[in-house]
């Protein structure tokens, strides 16, 4: 918003009115495999200030930038209002599943977003390291001056 605007009407820059879709690795769950498919569910949040266009979350067997990365599943994401959370579901088609799964929101970059750096998450085990369970996470508030 423009603080020097004297008529009371706020003006916004493009960065002020963009969606910001995010997922947390601890909000992703895998169901019991059914044959060659495994159900997957996750929460997608819009931390931005504008609704997003419908997109998808792709699930890969390795980093999507890595040579030979395979798509294991696609989870459709509807339009989400700012501040809202939706549950997305799909099925993975790999047996057995790799030790780590890479989930990327809007891999085709259909939506312009205020922060693209938070669109890729990893769940599972990477190089012998396992993510800490939710009860061991530490919340550190952001302090600005």
Contact map, one row per residue, 1 for C-alpha under 8 A:
1110000001111001000000000000000000000000000000000000000000000000000000000000000000000000000000000000000000000000000000000000000000000000000000000
1111100001110000000000000000000000000000000000000000000000000000000000000000000000000000000000000000000000000000000000000000000000000000000000000
1111100000000000000000000000000000000000000000000000000000000000000000000000000000000000000000000000000000000000000000000000000000000000000000000
0111110000000000000000000000000000000000000000000000000000000000000000000000000000000000000000000000000000000000000000000000000000000000000000000
0111111111100000000000000000000000000000000000000000000000000000000000000000000000000000000000000000000000000000000000000000000000000000000000000
0001111110000000000000000000000000000000000000000000000000000000000000000000000000000000000000000000000000000000000000000000000000000000000000000
0000111110000000000000000000000000000000000000000000000000000000000000000000000000000000000000000000000000000000000000000000000000000000000000000
0000111111000000000000000000000000000000000000000000000000000000000000000000000000000000000000000000000000000000000000000000000000000000000000000
0000111111100000000000000000000000000000000000000000000000000000000000000000000000000000000000000000000000000000000000000000000000000000000000000
1100100111110000000000000000000000000000000000000000000000000000000000000000000000000000000000000000000000000000000000000000000000000000000000000
1100100011111000000000000000000000000000000000000000000000000000000000000000000000000000000000000000000000000000000000000000000000000000000000000
1100000001111111100000000000000000000000000000000000000000000000000000000000000000000000000000000000000000000000000000000000000000000000000000000
1000000000111111100000000000000000000000000000000000000000000000000000000000000000000000000000000000000000000000000000000000000000000000000000000
0000000000011111110000000000000000000000000000000000000000000000000000000000000000000000000000000000000000000000000000000000000000000000000000000
0000000000011111110000000000000000000000000000000000000000000000000000000000000000000000000000000000000000000000010000000000000000000000000000000
1000000000011111110000000000000000000000000000001000000000000000000000000000000000000000000000000000000000000000010000000000000000000000000000000
0000000000011111111000000000000000000000000000011100000000000000000000000000000000000000000000000000000000000000000000000000000000000000000000000
0000000000000111111100000000000000000000000000011111000000000000000000000000000000000000000000000000000000000001110000000000000000000000000000000
0000000000000000111110000000000000000000000001111111000000000000000000000000000001000000000000000000000000000011110000000000000000000000000000000
0000000000000000011111000000000000000000000011111001000000000000000000000000000000000000000000000000000000000000111100000000000000000000000000000
0000000000000000001111100000000000000000000111110001000000000000000000000000000000000000000000000000000010000000100001100000000000000000000000000
0000000000000000000111110000000000000000000111100000000000000000000000000000000000000000000000000000000010000000000001100000000000000000000000000
0000000000000000000011111010000000000000011110000000000000000000000000000000000000000000000000000000000000000000000000101000000000000000000000000
0000000000000000000001111111000000000000001000000000000000000000000000000000000000000000000000000000000000000000000000001000000000000000000000000
0000000000000000000000111111000000000000000000000000000000000000000000000000000000000000000000000000000000000000000000001110000000000000000000000
0000000000000000000000011111100000000000000000000000000000000000000000000000000000000000000000000000000000000000000000000000000000001100000000000
0000000000000000000000111111100000000000011000000000000000000000000000000000000000000000000000000000000000000000000000000000000000000000000000000
0000000000000000000000011111110000000001111000000000000000000000000000000000000000000000000000000000000000000000000000000010000000000000000000000
0000000000000000000000000111111000000001110000000000000000000000000000000000000000000000000000000000000000000000000000000000000000000000000000000
0000000000000000000000000001111100000111100000000000000000000000000000000000000000000000000000000000000000000000000000000000000000000000000000000
0000000000000000000000000000111110000111100000000000000000000000000000000000000000000000000000000000000000000000000000000000000000000000000000000
0000000000000000000000000000011111000110000000000000000000000000000000000000000000000000000000000000000000000000000000000000000000000000000000000
0000000000000000000000000000001111111110000000000000000000000000000000000000000000000000000000000000000000000000000000000000000000000000000000000
0000000000000000000000000000000111111110000000000000000000000000000000000000000000000000000000000000000000000000000000000000000000000000000000000
0000000000000000000000000000000011111100000000000000000000000000000000000000000000000000000000000000000000000000000000000000000000000000000000000
0000000000000000000000000000000011111100000000000000000000000000000000000000000000000000000011100000000000000000000000000000000000000000000000000
0000000000000000000000000000000011111110000000000000000000000000000000000000000000000000001111100000000000000000000000000000000000000000000000000
0000000000000000000000000000011111111111000000000000000000000000000000000000000000000000001111000000000000000000000000000000000000000000000000000
0000000000000000000000000000011111001111100000000000000000000000000000000000000000000000111100000000000000000000000000000000000000000000000000000
0000000000000000000000000001111000000111110000000000000000000000000000000000000000000000111100000000000000000000000000000000000000000000000000000
0000000000000000000000000001111000000011111000000000000000000000000000000000000000000011110000000000000000000000000000000000000000000000000000000
0000000000000000000000100011100000000001111100000000000000000000000000000000000000000011100000000000000000000000000000000000000000000000000000000
0000000000000000000000110011000000000000111110000000000000000000000000000000000000001111000000000000000000000000000000000000000000000000000000000
0000000000000000000011100000000000000000011111000000000000000000000000000000100000001111000000000000000000000000000000000000000000000000000000000
0000000000000000000111100000000000000000001111100000000000000000000000000000000100111100000000000000000000000000000000000000000000000000000000000
0000000000000000001111000000000000000000000111111011000000000000000000000000000111111000000000000000000000000000000000000000000000000000000000000
0000000000000000001111000000000000000000000011111000000000000000000000000000000001110000000000000000000000000000000000000000000000000000000000000
0000000000000000111110000000000000000000000001111110000000000000000000000000000001100000000000000000000000000000110000000000000000000000000000000
0000000000000001111100000000000000000000000001111110000000000000000000000000000001100000000000000000000000000000000000000000000000000000000000000
0000000000000000111000000000000000000000000000011111000000000000000000000000000011000000000000000000000000000000000000000000000000000000000000000
0000000000000000011000000000000000000000000001011111100000000000000000000000001111000000000000000000000000000000000000000000000000000000000000000
0000000000000000011110000000000000000000000001000111110000000000000000000000001110000000000000000000000000000010000000000000000000000000000000000
0000000000000000000000000000000000000000000000000011111000000000000000000000011100000000000000000000000000000110000000000000000000000000000000000
0000000000000000000000000000000000000000000000000001111100000000000000000001111100000000000000000000000000000000000000000000000000000000000000000
0000000000000000000000000000000000000000000000000000111110000000000000000001111000000000000000000000000011000110000000000000000000000000000000000
0000000000000000000000000000000000000000000000000000011111000000000000000111100000000000000000000000000011100000000000000000000000000000000000000
0000000000000000000000000000000000000000000000000000001111100000000000000111100000000000000000000000001111100000000000000000000000000000000000000
0000000000000000000000000000000000000000000000000000000111110000000000111110000000000000000000000000001111100000000000000000000000000000000000000
0000000000000000000000000000000000000000000000000000000011111000000000111100000000000000000100000000111100000000000000000000000000000000000000000
0000000000000000000000000000000000000000000000000000000001111111000011111000000000000000000000000000111000000000000000000000000000000000000000000
0000000000000000000000000000000000000000000000000000000000111110000011110000000000000000000000001101110000000000000000000000000000000000000000000
0000000000000000000000000000000000000000000000000000000000011111010011000000000000000000000000000001110000000000000000000000000000000000000000000
0000000000000000000000000000000000000000000000000000000000011111110010000000000000000000000000000000010000000000000000000000000000000000000000000
0000000000000000000000000000000000000000000000000000000000010111110011000000000000000000000000000000010000000000000000000000000000000000000000000
0000000000000000000000000000000000000000000000000000000000000011111010000000000000000000000000000000000000000000000000000000000000000000000000000
0000000000000000000000000000000000000000000000000000000000000111111110000000000000000000000000000000000000000000000000000000000000000000000000000
0000000000000000000000000000000000000000000000000000000000000000111110000000000000000000000000000000000000000000000000000000000000000000000000000
0000000000000000000000000000000000000000000000000000000000000000011111000000000000000000000000000000000000000000000000000000000000000000000000000
0000000000000000000000000000000000000000000000000000000000011111111111100000000000000000000000000000000000000000000000000000000000000000000000000
0000000000000000000000000000000000000000000000000000000000011101000111110000000000000000000000000000000000000000000000000000000000000000000000000
0000000000000000000000000000000000000000000000000000000001111000000011111100000000000000000000000000000000000000000000000000000000000000000000000
0000000000000000000000000000000000000000000000000000000001111000000001111100000000000000000111000000000000000000000000000000000000000000000000000
0000000000000000000000000000000000000000000000000000000001110000000000111110000000000000011110000000000000000000000000000000000000000000000000000
0000000000000000000000000000000000000000000000000000000111100000000000111111000000000000011100000000000000000000000000000000000000000000000000000
0000000000000000000000000000000000000000000000000000000111000000000000001111100000000001111000000000000000000000000000000000000000000000000000000
0000000000000000000000000000000000000000000000000000011110000000000000000111110000000001110000000000000000000000000000000000000000000000000000000
0000000000000000000000000000000000000000000100000000011110000000000000000011111000000001000000000000000000000000000000000000000000000000000000000
0000000000000000000000000000000000000000000000000000111000000000000000000001111100000000000000000000000000000000000000000000000000000000000000000
0000000000000000000000000000000000000000000000000011111000000000000000000000111110000000000000000000000000000000000000000000000000000000000000000
0000000000000000000000000000000000000000000011000011110000000000000000000000011111011100000000000000000000000000000000000000000000000000000000000
0000000000000000000000000000000000000000000001000111000000000000000000000000001111110000000000000000000000000000000000000000000000000000000000000
0000000000000000001000000000000000000000000001111110000000000000000000000000000111110000000000000000000000000000000000000000000000000000000000000
0000000000000000000000000000000000000000000011111000000000000000000000000000000011111000000000000000000000000000000000000000000000000000000000000
0000000000000000000000000000000000000000000011100000000000000000000000000000000111111100000000000000000000000000000000000000000000000000000000000
0000000000000000000000000000000000000000001111000000000000000000000000000000000100111110000000000000000000000000000000000000000000000000000000000
0000000000000000000000000000000000000000001110000000000000000000000000000000000100011111000000000000000000000000000000000000000000000000000000000
0000000000000000000000000000000000000000111100000000000000000000000000000000000000001111100000000000000000000000000000000000000000000000000000000
0000000000000000000000000000000000000000111100000000000000000000000000000011100000000111110000000000000000000000000000000000000000000000000000000
0000000000000000000000000000000000000011110000000000000000000000000000000011000000000011111000000000000000000000000000000000000000000000000000000
0000000000000000000000000000000000000011100000000000000000000000000000001111000000000001111100000000000000000000000000000000000000000000000000000
0000000000000000000000000000000000001111000000000000000000000000000000001110000000000000111110000000000000000000000000000000000000000000000000000
0000000000000000000000000000000000001111000000000000000000100000000000011100000000000000011111000000000000000000000000000000000000000000000000000
0000000000000000000000000000000000011100000000000000000000000000000000011000000000000000001111100000000000000000000000000000000000000000000000000
0000000000000000000000000000000000011100000000000000000000000000000000010000000000000000000111111000000000000000000000000000000000000000000000000
0000000000000000000000000000000000011000000000000000000000000000000000000000000000000000000011111000000000000000000000000000000000000000000000000
0000000000000000000000000000000000000000000000000000000000000000000000000000000000000000000001111100000000000000000000000000000000000000000000000
0000000000000000000000000000000000000000000000000000000000001000000000000000000000000000000001111110000000000000000000000000000000000000000000000
0000000000000000000000000000000000000000000000000000000000001000000000000000000000000000000000011111100000000000000000000000000000000000000000000
0000000000000000000000000000000000000000000000000000000000000000000000000000000000000000000000001111100000000000000000000001110000000000000000000
0000000000000000000000000000000000000000000000000000000000001100000000000000000000000000000000000111110000000000000000000111110000000000000000000
0000000000000000000000000000000000000000000000000000000000111100000000000000000000000000000000000111111000000000000000000111000000000000000000000
0000000000000000000000000000000000000000000000000000000000111111000000000000000000000000000000000001111100000000000000011110000000000000000000000
0000000000000000000000000000000000000000000000000000000011110000000000000000000000000000000000000000111110000000000000011100000000000000000000000
0000000000000000000000000000000000000000000000000000000011100000000000000000000000000000000000000000011111100000000000111000000000000000000000000
0000000000000000000011000000000000000000000000000000001111000000000000000000000000000000000000000000001111100000000000110000000000000000000000000
0000000000000000000000000000000000000000000000000000001111000000000000000000000000000000000000000000000111111110000000100000000000000000000000000
0000000000000000000000000000000000000000000000000000000111000000000000000000000000000000000000000000000111111100000000000000000000000000000000000
0000000000000000000000000000000000000000000000000000000000000000000000000000000000000000000000000000000001111100000000000000000000000000000000000
0000000000000000000000000000000000000000000000000000000000000000000000000000000000000000000000000000000001111111000000000000000000000000000000000
0000000000000000000000000000000000000000000000000000101000000000000000000000000000000000000000000000000001111111000000000000000000000000000000000
0000000000000000001000000000000000000000000000000001101000000000000000000000000000000000000000000000000001001111100000000000000000000000000000000
0000000000000000011000000000000000000000000000000000000000000000000000000000000000000000000000000000000000001111110000000000000000000000000000000
0000000000000000011110000000000000000000000000010000000000000000000000000000000000000000000000000000000000000011111100000000000000000000000000000
0000000000000011011100000000000000000000000000010000000000000000000000000000000000000000000000000000000000000001111100000000000000000000000000000
0000000000000000000100000000000000000000000000000000000000000000000000000000000000000000000000000000000000000000111111000000000000000000000000000
0000000000000000000100000000000000000000000000000000000000000000000000000000000000000000000000000000000000000000111111100000000000000000000000000
0000000000000000000000000000000000000000000000000000000000000000000000000000000000000000000000000000000000000000001111110000000000000000000000000
0000000000000000000011000000000000000000000000000000000000000000000000000000000000000000000000000000000000000000001111111000000000000000000000000
0000000000000000000011100000000000000000000000000000000000000000000000000000000000000000000000000000000111000000000111111000000000000000000000000
0000000000000000000000000000000000000000000000000000000000000000000000000000000000000000000000000000011110000000000011111100000000000000000000000
0000000000000000000000111000000000000000000000000000000000000000000000000000000000000000000000000000011100000000000001111110000000000000000000000
0000000000000000000000001000000000000000000000000000000000000000000000000000000000000000000000000001111000000000000000011111000000000000000000000
0000000000000000000000001001000000000000000000000000000000000000000000000000000000000000000000000001110000000000000000001111100000100000000000000
0000000000000000000000000000000000000000000000000000000000000000000000000000000000000000000000000011100000000000000000000111110001100000000000000
0000000000000000000000000000000000000000000000000000000000000000000000000000000000000000000000000011000000000000000000000011111111100000000000000
0000000000000000000000000000000000000000000000000000000000000000000000000000000000000000000000000011000000000000000000000001111111000000000000000
0000000000000000000000000000000000000000000000000000000000000000000000000000000000000000000000000000000000000000000000000000111110000000000000000
0000000000000000000000000000000000000000000000000000000000000000000000000000000000000000000000000000000000000000000000000000111111000000000000000
0000000000000000000000000000000000000000000000000000000000000000000000000000000000000000000000000000000000000000000000000000111111100000000000000
0000000000000000000000000000000000000000000000000000000000000000000000000000000000000000000000000000000000000000000000000001110111110000000000000
0000000000000000000000000000000000000000000000000000000000000000000000000000000000000000000000000000000000000000000000000011100011111000000000000
0000000000000000000000000000000000000000000000000000000000000000000000000000000000000000000000000000000000000000000000000000000001111101100000000
0000000000000000000000000100000000000000000000000000000000000000000000000000000000000000000000000000000000000000000000000000000000111111100000000
0000000000000000000000000100000000000000000000000000000000000000000000000000000000000000000000000000000000000000000000000000000000011111100000000
0000000000000000000000000000000000000000000000000000000000000000000000000000000000000000000000000000000000000000000000000000000000001111100000000
0000000000000000000000000000000000000000000000000000000000000000000000000000000000000000000000000000000000000000000000000000000000011111110000000
0000000000000000000000000000000000000000000000000000000000000000000000000000000000000000000000000000000000000000000000000000000000011111111000000
0000000000000000000000000000000000000000000000000000000000000000000000000000000000000000000000000000000000000000000000000000000000000001111100000
0000000000000000000000000000000000000000000000000000000000000000000000000000000000000000000000000000000000000000000000000000000000000000111110000
0000000000000000000000000000000000000000000000000000000000000000000000000000000000000000000000000000000000000000000000000000000000000000011111000
0000000000000000000000000000000000000000000000000000000000000000000000000000000000000000000000000000000000000000000000000000000000000000001111100
0000000000000000000000000000000000000000000000000000000000000000000000000000000000000000000000000000000000000000000000000000000000000000000111110
0000000000000000000000000000000000000000000000000000000000000000000000000000000000000000000000000000000000000000000000000000000000000000000011111
0000000000000000000000000000000000000000000000000000000000000000000000000000000000000000000000000000000000000000000000000000000000000000000001111
0000000000000000000000000000000000000000000000000000000000000000000000000000000000000000000000000000000000000000000000000000000000000000000000111
